[in-house]
Amino acid sequence: MGIRYLKKYAALEDIVTVEDAQALFDWLKQQAKPAVNLSKCVHVHAAVLQVLLMVKPQVQGDVPQPWLAQALSAATPQH
């Protein structure tokens, strides 16, 4: 499914591929308070992870993969 862009956050769902990285970056940079929800995310491409680590959006909901939660918790504000 990829990414759904909602009013207050981007919902990363299922498998988020390298093709989604640039659009996610552009969308996050346009937001006053960038936020993402990864609760339904199964896999993120390394390029998407780099975007998240660079922009540091607020992470909403639980991150299902422990390795991803750990990587993001060191770099992004949690909600």
Stockholm file with secondary structure:
# STOCKHOLM 1.0

chainA/1-79         MGIRYLKKYAALEDIVTVEDAQALFDWLKQQAKPAVNLSKCVHVHAAVLQVLLMVKPQVQGDVPQPWLAQALSAATPQH
#=GR chainA/1-79 SS CEEEECSSCEEEEEEECGGGHHHHHHHHHHCSSCEEEEEEEEEECHHHHHHHHHHCCEEESCCSSHHHHHHHHTTSCBC
#=GC SS_cons        CEEEECSSCEEEEEEECGGGHHHHHHHHHHCSSCEEEEEEEEEECHHHHHHHHHHCCEEESCCSSHHHHHHHHTTSCBC
//
